[in-house]
Amino acid sequence: MGRIRTVLGDIFPGKFGSALVHEHILVDFVGADKFSKERYDAKEVFTVMLPYLAEIRELGVTGFVECTPAYMARDAQLLADLSEAAGIHVLTNTGLYKEPYLPKHAFEYSADQLAELWIDEIKKGIEGTSVKAGFIKIAVNPGQIVSIQQKIVRAAARCSLSTGAAIACHTASGTAAMHLLRILCEEEADAGRLIVVHSDAEEDVEYHFQTARQGAWVEYDGLRPETAEKTLNLLRLMVDKGFEDQLLLSQDAGWYNVGEPKGGNIQGYEYLVKGFVPLMQQKGFSQELVNKILVKNPARAFEMP
């Protein structure tokens, strides 16, 4: 049996529980060349964001995947502190995003050199802390993937092959998803370790089917009250095609925005559990299927050997 690597250490997959697989605590969109942890007060972020985590813990959520990448305000120690205070298993990531959020070394290093850096963050810890990354977060541009992002995809594939970590890739484009899967195939990486993030942003559902047929995870994470009907329809289409074992669901919510007073307009994490799950049940989704999407699939997706 494998483990899930949280910010407080490894746990058995069965302990992860009901999980939100794509959310954010803290984000800074200033750009890699200007980013610094001095731009925000971690104590204030802790105070502002803890009640949102406490709320979902009361609703039964015990797993939380924090997807803010490096150079965009990933803060491993802050996440460890929040995890302990809220009683929630939090995962953070290694990897890199896309321009203008790429540091200089992203362009200078080879794919192997980038992979080694990321392997260290999974095995040893992040930025001098004992907090280890539990998955790889990357991004690709829409359409055919540009050269720098191709290198990052290859680095992620090599990191995943070495560690068994999942790759969560900001995609939002069916064409990009197909190119992404081709690169992983060239690297002889397991498509089952790939999570195609923001799949619900692609309107052509045939791409969703093709992604699943190749073994990757299809993640619908733009869930809001106003997108609930669309998400229900997508889930039903995927289930009817036999892809229920490859579905992940989340909200891409939270977002304490650095530079805005008290983080600006923060969206809570409660809707999926409080509003959407009852809607799923009303529309005929069985409790077994709900549990598969919110409990069993997240544990399988983020399990490492």
Secondary structure, 3 states (H helix, E strand, C coil): CCEEEECCEEECHHHCCCEEEEEEEEECCCCCCCCCHHHCCHHHHHHHHHHHHHHHHHCCCCEEEECCCCCCCCCHHHHHHHHHHHCCEEECEECCCCCCCCCHHHHHCCHHHHHHHHHHHHHCCCCCCCCCCCEEEEECCCCCCCHHHHHHHHHHHHHHHHHCCCEEEECCCHHHHHHHHHHHHHCCCCHHHEEEECHHHCCCHHHHHHHHHCCCEEEECCCCHHHHHHHHHHHHHHHHCCCHHHEEECCCCEEEECCCHHHCCCECCCHHHHHHHHHHHHCCCCHHHHHHHHHHHHHHHHCEC
